[in-house]
Amino acid sequence: MIPPIDKMDPAILNNLVKCTKLSLSSNNIDKISNLPNLKNLEILSLARNNIKKISGLDEMGIYNILLLNIRFFKIKFIFIIIEYILHIL
């Protein structure tokens, strides 16, 4: 069995410049990282991780997201998500 991922490593993920769908679900990720090179990303799944706070989505450089899966988060600060959604509409 492959061990779960503990962090979003920008050094690796930013090389996926043509990626349109990225699933990092069911890992031990606790922080969302900036991913400015993923400009083609349309679907990002981060469900079932240990992320407790989402902030800086606009700083990630991801503006073409059509689906952001954050199910089963232990989110304490959800206002940033709402602000981000209103910004992209």
LODREN-371169 format. One line per field, with one value per atom (N, C-alpha, C): residue number from 1; residue in one letter; x, y, z. Coordinates in Angstrom, 3 decimals, m for minus. Example, Ala and Ser with C-alpha at 12.3 -4.5 7.8 and 13.67 -1.06 7.14 Angstrom:
num <- [1 / 1 / 1 / 2 / 2 / 2]
residuo <- [a / a / a / s / s / s]
u <- [13.190 / 12.300 / 13.200 / 12.850 / 13.670 / 12.900]
v <- [m5.690 / m4.500 / m3.300 / m2.250 / m1.060 / 0.030]
w <- [7.800 / 7.800 / 7.800 / 7.080 / 7.140 / 7.870]
END
This chain:
num <- [1 / 1 / 1 / 2 / 2 / 2 / 3 / 3 / 3 / 4 / 4 / 4 / 5 / 5 / 5 / 6 / 6 / 6 / 7 / 7 / 7 / 8 / 8 / 8 / 9 / 9 / 9 / 10 / 10 / 10 / 11 / 11 / 11 / 12 / 12 / 12 / 13 / 13 / 13 / 14 / 14 / 14 / 15 / 15 / 15 / 16 / 16 / 16 / 17 / 17 / 17 / 18 / 18 / 18 / 19 / 19 / 19 / 20 / 20 / 20 / 21 / 21 / 21 / 22 / 22 / 22 / 23 / 23 / 23 / 24 / 24 / 24 / 25 / 25 / 25 / 26 / 26 / 26 / 27 / 27 / 27 / 28 / 28 / 28 / 29 / 29 / 29 / 30 / 30 / 30 / 31 / 31 / 31 / 32 / 32 / 32 / 33 / 33 / 33 / 34 / 34 / 34 / 35 / 35 / 35 / 36 / 36 / 36 / 37 / 37 / 37 / 38 / 38 / 38 / 39 / 39 / 39 / 40 / 40 / 40 / 41 / 41 / 41 / 42 / 42 / 42 / 43 / 43 / 43 / 44 / 44 / 44 / 45 / 45 / 45 / 46 / 46 / 46 / 47 / 47 / 47 / 48 / 48 / 48 / 49 / 49 / 49 / 50 / 50 / 50 / 51 / 51 / 51 / 52 / 52 / 52 / 53 / 53 / 53 / 54 / 54 / 54 / 55 / 55 / 55 / 56 / 56 / 56 / 57 / 57 / 57 / 58 / 58 / 58 / 59 / 59 / 59 / 60 / 60 / 60 / 61 / 61 / 61 / 62 / 62 / 62 / 63 / 63 / 63 / 64 / 64 / 64 / 65 / 65 / 65 / 66 / 66 / 66 / 67 / 67 / 67 / 68 / 68 / 68 / 69 / 69 / 69 / 70 / 70 / 70 / 71 / 71 / 71 / 72 / 72 / 72 / 73 / 73 / 73 / 74 / 74 / 74 / 75 / 75 / 75 / 76 / 76 / 76 / 77 / 77 / 77 / 78 / 78 / 78 / 79 / 79 / 79 / 80 / 80 / 80 / 81 / 81 / 81 / 82 / 82 / 82 / 83 / 83 / 83 / 84 / 84 / 84 / 85 / 85 / 85 / 86 / 86 / 86 / 87 / 87 / 87 / 88 / 88 / 88 / 89 / 89 / 89]
residuo <- [m / m / m / i / i / i / p / p / p / p / p / p / i / i / i / d / d / d / k / k / k / m / m / m / d / d / d / p / p / p / a / a / a / i / i / i / l / l / l / n / n / n / n / n / n / l / l / l / v / v / v / k / k / k / c / c / c / t / t / t / k / k / k / l / l / l / s / s / s / l / l / l / s / s / s / s / s / s / n / n / n / n / n / n / i / i / i / d / d / d / k / k / k / i / i / i / s / s / s / n / n / n / l / l / l / p / p / p / n / n / n / l / l / l / k / k / k / n / n / n / l / l / l / e / e / e / i / i / i / l / l / l / s / s / s / l / l / l / a / a / a / r / r / r / n / n / n / n / n / n / i / i / i / k / k / k / k / k / k / i / i / i / s / s / s / g / g / g / l / l / l / d / d / d / e / e / e / m / m / m / g / g / g / i / i / i / y / y / y / n / n / n / i / i / i / l / l / l / l / l / l / l / l / l / n / n / n / i / i / i / r / r / r / f / f / f / f / f / f / k / k / k / i / i / i / k / k / k / f / f / f / i / i / i / f / f / f / i / i / i / i / i / i / i / i / i / e / e / e / y / y / y / i / i / i / l / l / l / h / h / h / i / i / i / l / l / l]
u <- [0.836 / 0.000 / 0.881 / 0.520 / 1.272 / 0.912 / 1.904 / 1.589 / 0.915 / 0.064 / m0.635 / 0.321 / m0.099 / 0.664 / 0.439 / 1.518 / 1.415 / 1.300 / 1.754 / 1.683 / 1.577 / 1.042 / 1.003 / 2.351 / 3.183 / 4.523 / 4.501 / 4.586 / 4.545 / 5.656 / 6.806 / 7.920 / 7.543 / 6.701 / 6.259 / 4.980 / 3.986 / 2.681 / 2.723 / 3.586 / 3.651 / 4.219 / 4.730 / 5.191 / 4.043 / 2.867 / 1.704 / 0.944 / 1.630 / 1.059 / m0.114 / m0.202 / m1.307 / m2.427 / m2.269 / m3.235 / m4.573 / m5.682 / m7.009 / m7.777 / m7.405 / m8.064 / m6.998 / m7.147 / m6.171 / m6.900 / m6.689 / m7.295 / m6.201 / m6.283 / m5.388 / m6.211 / m7.339 / m8.264 / m7.684 / m8.206 / m7.877 / m6.390 / m5.842 / m4.445 / m4.371 / m3.192 / m2.993 / m2.579 / m3.014 / m2.663 / m3.348 / m2.594 / m3.180 / m3.152 / m2.574 / m2.455 / m2.520 / m3.256 / m3.318 / m2.156 / m1.435 / m0.269 / m0.599 / 0.228 / 0.097 / 0.497 / m0.311 / m0.043 / m0.218 / 0.623 / 0.410 / 0.557 / 1.214 / 1.413 / 0.262 / m0.699 / m1.805 / m2.974 / m2.700 / m3.708 / m4.785 / m4.537 / m5.524 / m6.388 / m6.124 / m6.839 / m8.308 / m9.190 / m10.634 / m11.280 / m10.703 / m11.254 / m10.143 / m10.379 / m9.423 / m10.166 / m9.738 / m10.365 / m9.381 / m9.780 / m8.980 / m9.777 / m10.829 / m11.711 / m10.942 / m11.451 / m10.903 / m9.422 / m9.113 / m7.774 / m7.893 / m6.816 / m6.808 / m6.785 / m7.287 / m7.280 / m8.364 / m7.955 / m8.885 / m9.192 / m8.370 / m8.567 / m8.216 / m9.115 / m8.838 / m8.667 / m7.528 / m7.290 / m6.342 / m6.367 / m5.440 / m5.716 / m6.981 / m7.272 / m6.959 / m7.193 / m6.880 / m5.375 / m4.578 / m3.126 / m2.603 / m3.424 / m2.998 / m2.814 / m3.424 / m3.312 / m4.242 / m5.216 / m6.160 / m7.469 / m7.734 / m8.923 / m9.920 / m9.570 / m10.461 / m11.152 / m11.083 / m11.686 / m13.198 / m13.703 / m15.137 / m15.692 / m14.835 / m15.254 / m14.137 / m14.455 / m13.523 / m14.166 / m13.644 / m14.208 / m13.495 / m14.234 / m13.677 / m14.565 / m15.198 / m16.057 / m15.247 / m15.884 / m15.328 / m14.125 / m14.122 / m13.093 / m13.508 / m12.545 / m12.806 / m12.595 / m13.326 / m13.103 / m13.658 / m12.826 / m13.248 / m13.548 / m12.879 / m13.037 / m13.562 / m14.873 / m15.479 / m15.765 / m15.653 / m15.975 / m15.069 / m13.848 / m12.914 / m13.397 / m13.978 / m14.491 / m15.619 / m16.545 / m17.683 / m17.182 / m16.240 / m15.682 / m15.038 / m14.320 / m13.670 / m14.719 / m15.751 / m16.792 / m17.476 / m17.788 / m18.414 / m17.484 / m16.194 / m15.207 / m15.135 / m15.250 / m15.094 / m16.397 / m17.530 / m18.804 / m18.957]
v <- [m1.183 / 0.000 / 1.247 / 2.203 / 3.455 / 4.332 / 4.896 / 5.774 / 7.061 / 7.650 / 8.881 / 10.066 / 11.023 / 12.258 / 13.174 / 13.766 / 14.665 / 16.137 / 16.487 / 17.898 / 18.017 / 19.158 / 19.482 / 20.104 / 19.396 / 19.876 / 20.694 / 22.036 / 22.884 / 22.576 / 22.130 / 21.821 / 20.698 / 19.795 / 18.694 / 19.064 / 19.560 / 19.829 / 20.931 / 21.911 / 22.999 / 22.551 / 21.325 / 20.781 / 20.220 / 20.123 / 19.548 / 20.627 / 21.349 / 22.533 / 22.218 / 21.018 / 20.654 / 19.913 / 19.713 / 18.955 / 19.699 / 18.986 / 19.585 / 19.018 / 17.813 / 17.173 / 16.661 / 17.036 / 16.613 / 16.155 / 14.906 / 14.374 / 14.064 / 14.733 / 14.488 / 14.043 / 13.436 / 12.998 / 11.864 / 11.749 / 10.656 / 10.581 / 11.708 / 11.787 / 12.444 / 12.892 / 13.584 / 15.034 / 15.625 / 17.016 / 17.924 / 18.861 / 19.762 / 21.222 / 21.509 / 22.892 / 22.927 / 23.900 / 24.083 / 24.964 / 24.528 / 25.272 / 26.072 / 27.083 / 27.845 / 26.976 / 27.026 / 26.253 / 27.150 / 28.153 / 29.139 / 28.596 / 27.473 / 26.951 / 26.084 / 25.789 / 24.910 / 25.719 / 26.494 / 27.387 / 26.641 / 25.385 / 24.590 / 23.726 / 23.771 / 22.922 / 23.313 / 22.341 / 22.569 / 21.845 / 20.726 / 19.941 / 19.656 / 20.060 / 19.816 / 19.141 / 17.941 / 17.213 / 17.083 / 17.637 / 17.578 / 16.927 / 16.209 / 15.592 / 14.611 / 14.456 / 13.495 / 13.733 / 14.974 / 15.332 / 15.963 / 16.478 / 17.088 / 18.611 / 19.163 / 20.614 / 21.208 / 22.131 / 22.752 / 24.197 / 24.775 / 26.172 / 26.328 / 26.975 / 27.254 / 28.758 / 29.159 / 30.572 / 30.709 / 31.854 / 32.130 / 31.376 / 30.995 / 30.304 / 31.171 / 32.470 / 33.362 / 33.431 / 33.246 / 33.260 / 31.981 / 30.940 / 29.694 / 29.852 / 30.873 / 31.069 / 30.173 / 29.596 / 28.698 / 29.448 / 29.825 / 30.617 / 29.884 / 28.737 / 27.993 / 26.843 / 26.809 / 25.715 / 25.698 / 24.554 / 24.359 / 23.543 / 22.688 / 21.857 / 21.787 / 22.186 / 22.093 / 21.186 / 19.975 / 18.991 / 19.100 / 19.540 / 19.675 / 18.943 / 17.878 / 17.102 / 16.488 / 16.370 / 15.727 / 16.469 / 17.785 / 18.624 / 18.918 / 19.257 / 19.731 / 21.241 / 21.923 / 23.352 / 24.185 / 25.104 / 26.050 / 27.407 / 27.722 / 29.031 / 28.849 / 28.982 / 28.733 / 30.026 / 31.157 / 32.418 / 32.703 / 32.275 / 32.485 / 31.746 / 30.579 / 29.816 / 30.581 / 31.074 / 31.819 / 33.057 / 33.765 / 34.943 / 34.576 / 33.464 / 33.025 / 32.671 / 31.958 / 31.567 / 32.802 / 33.765 / 34.993 / 35.763 / 35.692 / 36.388 / 35.804 / 34.467 / 33.853 / 33.838 / 34.131 / 34.116 / 35.296]
w <- [0.000 / 0.000 / 0.000 / m0.804 / m0.894 / 0.307 / 0.995 / 2.136 / 1.670 / 2.510 / 2.127 / 2.000 / 1.196 / 0.988 / 2.180 / 2.696 / 3.854 / 3.472 / 2.262 / 1.867 / 0.360 / m0.065 / m1.487 / m1.817 / m2.526 / m2.837 / m4.126 / m4.022 / m5.212 / m6.215 / m5.739 / m6.637 / m7.601 / m7.166 / m8.025 / m8.772 / m8.044 / m8.645 / m9.701 / m9.551 / m10.533 / m11.872 / m11.949 / m13.228 / m14.060 / m13.475 / m14.161 / m14.930 / m15.783 / m16.441 / m17.368 / m17.906 / m18.806 / m18.082 / m16.802 / m16.004 / m15.930 / m16.193 / m16.076 / m14.882 / m14.427 / m13.287 / m12.334 / m11.057 / m10.054 / m8.802 / m8.425 / m7.210 / m6.195 / m5.078 / m3.946 / m2.742 / m3.012 / m1.959 / m1.135 / 0.074 / 1.003 / 1.320 / 1.739 / 2.156 / 3.529 / 3.914 / 5.189 / 4.977 / 3.888 / 3.579 / 4.589 / 5.168 / 6.160 / 5.726 / 4.571 / 4.108 / 2.581 / 2.050 / 0.601 / 0.178 / m0.839 / m1.322 / m2.576 / m2.838 / m4.069 / m5.256 / m6.309 / m7.515 / m8.748 / m8.896 / m9.962 / m11.376 / m11.579 / m12.928 / m13.426 / m12.562 / m12.957 / m13.519 / m14.527 / m15.109 / m15.887 / m16.274 / m17.009 / m16.095 / m14.811 / m13.860 / m13.789 / m14.011 / m13.949 / m12.775 / m12.381 / m11.278 / m10.274 / m9.029 / m7.946 / m6.805 / m6.453 / m5.363 / m4.202 / m3.072 / m1.848 / m0.715 / m1.063 / m0.063 / 0.820 / 2.033 / 3.004 / 3.301 / 3.625 / 4.081 / 5.457 / 5.983 / 7.312 / 7.256 / 6.180 / 6.009 / 6.902 / 7.766 / 8.704 / 8.340 / 7.486 / 7.095 / 5.624 / 4.904 / 3.501 / 3.371 / 2.854 / 2.608 / 1.429 / 0.811 / m0.273 / m1.555 / m1.801 / m3.048 / m4.255 / m4.127 / m5.238 / m5.489 / m4.452 / m4.597 / m5.238 / m5.272 / m5.886 / m7.386 / m7.971 / m9.405 / m10.189 / m9.537 / m10.203 / m10.409 / m11.652 / m11.946 / m12.832 / m13.375 / m14.254 / m13.547 / m12.227 / m11.469 / m11.684 / m12.135 / m12.283 / m11.121 / m10.537 / m9.416 / m8.389 / m7.175 / m6.054 / m5.017 / m4.876 / m3.960 / m2.614 / m1.612 / m0.258 / 0.757 / 0.323 / 1.221 / 2.360 / 3.490 / 4.680 / 5.249 / 5.105 / 5.727 / 7.152 / 7.969 / 9.322 / 9.327 / 8.462 / 8.225 / 9.376 / 9.843 / 10.866 / 10.255 / 9.171 / 8.540 / 7.121 / 6.952 / 5.645 / 4.883 / 5.536 / 4.890 / 3.693 / 3.740 / 2.639 / 1.397 / 1.558 / 0.423 / m0.249 / 0.555 / 0.012 / m0.726 / m0.147 / m0.789 / m2.125 / m2.175 / m3.399 / m4.469 / m4.077 / m5.022 / m5.596 / m4.769 / m5.256 / m6.175 / m5.912 / m6.739 / m8.154 / m8.283 / m9.597 / m10.398 / m9.763 / m10.495 / m11.394]
END
